[in-house]
Amino acid sequence: MSDTDRSENQQLRTTALRDALNSGASQNARRLLQTLHPAEIAALLESTPSPERELIWNLVPAEEDGEVLLHVNDAVRSALIRHMDPAELVAATENLDLDDLADLINDLPQAVTRRLLQAMDQQERLRLEAVLSYPPESAGGLMNPEVTTVRPDVALDVVIRYLRFKAELPDQTDQLVVVDRYGHYVGVLPLQTLLVSDPDQTVAEVMDTEAEPIAVDLPARKVAQRFADRDLLSAPVVNSDGQVIGRITIDDVVDVIRDESEHSLMSQVGLDEEEDMFAPVLVSFRRRTVWLGINLITAFIASAVVGLFEATLQQVVALAVLMPIVASMGGIAGSQTQTLIIRGLAQGRLTATNSRRFINKELLLGLLNGLAWAIVTALLAYLWFGRTDLAAVIGLAMVVNLLLAATSGIGVPLLMRRLSIDPALAGHVVLTTVTDVAGFFAFLGLGSILLR
């Protein structure tokens, strides 16, 4: 079945589920929920208003509760947890992997957390505490401490018998981690290599020593970048002493990539990636009004600049007609540069060694764009109003503003990064203010000088 067919099939099942709920056929709705993956149920809950959401949640199979809670965003998860009693929460988290439990445990009530920890054996509790001791946005926060290790001096036949004795492997296991007697990382043994090699060979003879482990303190976004660059399915995690303490799998990395993408998109308009689409009106109002207030302040700043040239605008009305063009072009050009530099910073592609070449390239591009579009806008302005002086003003203003837009697109995110502010969160507002103010000032300033 193709991805398109799967998507259409999911939509049909979701529509049938909604129809069953609307008609009051709860048993039919329960059966339909059992055909959905936990991630699909999570998406359904996030796209459903609160009263209907609670009804759906009550119909979700109990064995799926923990997985569904992992997939929904923070706001929806908190709302669902509030409606669950401690016994339900303990049951929902019993079968979760330790890394998944670590992601969820901070959202649970303290009484539930205590019951979970009391139910664990000492080894499991220590491993969970080890994961929780690392920042969530680091390799240590992503890793699963469940990892299968082997020694390099063991024959492959012994390894195969050992795996059969274990009867099961951790999920997403595509390789075994080779360690010395002290637990230090030595290499990896891909399962494919294990299966096709001579059983009499030792692990040391066939293992991969080129595969690099991931440092426990490596930021999550850099972990995701390494997985993408090297097409990894899993990777061992080591501490500062080189000892293997866990592993990261591709499913955890996909979550990081998705979260980074949603953060980048939502933060441009001042929203949290965990925003609940159906949050109460007052909650959404409090979150959004701050951002709107900031935008209002910046709009007044731009308007104040326009007010400085009120006399000029009264004399040459055409300036008011053409004024938004310059600011708009500057905003678009600056956003293009800013988006590139934010992505380069996030992915580690913009460094001290190559930043000068990037800056020079963007400034030159700003100049070329300014000259090219200055000719176009000047020609259109002349055809529209029949004034060469007005055409010259808008052409010169276009060159100035696109150069300033490129400079701002570079400078704003770098300055915000220096101040430990997320450029994706506030960079758009600052850049828009700069390009609007610069565009209005350049256009109206030149107009007051050149137009008589």
Secondary structure, DSSP 8 states (H G I E B T S, - for coil): --HHHHHHHHHHHHHHHHHHHHTT-HHHHHHHHHTS-HHHHHHHHHTS-HHHHHHHHHHS-GGGHHHHHHHS-HHHHHHHHHTS-HHHHHHHHTTS-HHHHHHHHTTS-HHHHHHHHHHS-HHHHHHHHHHHTS-TTBHHHH-BS---EE-TTSBHHHHHHHHHHH----TT--EEEEE-TT-BEEEEEEHHHHHHS-TTSBHHHH-BSS---EETTSBHHHHHHHHHHHT-SEEEEE-TTSBEEEEEEHHHHHHHHHHHHHHHHHHTTT--TT--TT--HHHHHHHHHHHHHHHHHHHHHHHHHHHTTHHHHHH-THHHHHHHHHHHHHHHHHHHHHHHHHHHHHHT---TTTHHHHHHHHHHHHHHHHHHHHHHHHHHHHHHH--HHHHHHHHHHHHHHHHHHHHHHHHHHHHHHHTT--HHHHHHHHHHHHHHHHHHHHHHHHHHHH--
